């Protein structure tokens, strides 16, 4: 790994103090020839040493207890409460796991059928107030199931809790989304921005979001991948599969910027499960 010099540390601190974002610094360092691992190490070290004061010191420390599958022995398959789930792909930073065979075709159809009559234009959390609002970056239709609302939802939620080693009641209710041709969700983060005035209200219901699981219920004919622009990854929306990613702090340094690419033909249906740091009420 490239050495982290005192001059580099001083430069990063100065740039953060001047208001430059972590992604902007990462891009500048890449342009200067720094590798991904060295860039991330340098930014993380400055964050640790300056926490408690200054621009970098405003960020919360990284969590150590996080949801996620047990991949210590590099398994090809995992037992998720009686269902054999395939480990298709993994990324270490950000922490991303693509699962195959998480849902059956019958479960996908049941979720779509139960959700279809309750769809409306998708909203996003409004962190300035703590409520919800329409967002021009999100052009899908959606709805939420209450946690444990029906037998299929209960079964899937229990499977997720087992697979990701996270308490069932730490999860929000399943959100179902339908993306018609042209619909998309532009790149965004799922955590709640600590600097927004409405965030304390949102966090009272279960704390910060720490992970996301996107499950694909219906494949479009073309388009609709889940994209991670910071690392150039695209996950194809294959029915029954899912992509999991976690974020140990509410900061772009987690590299969890992601979006839903436009559907070019057909319809894409997904179910999303967000995991909180404590019981969600």
Buried (B, 14 or more C-beta within 10 A) or exposed (E): EBEBEEEBBEBBBEBBEEEBEBBEBBEBBEEEEBEBEBBBBBBEBBBEEBBEEEBBEBBEEBBEEBBBBEEEEEEEEBEBEEBEBBBBEEBEEBBBBBBBBBBBEEBBBBBBEBBEEEBEEBBEBBBEEBEEEEBEEBBBBBBBBEBBBEEBBBBBBBBBBBBBEBBBBBBBBBBBBBBEBEBBBBBBBBBBBBEBEBBEBBBEEBBBBBBBBBBBBBBBEEBBBBBBEBBEBEBEBEBBBBBBBBBBBBBBBBBBBBBBBBBEEBBBBBBBBBBBBBEBE
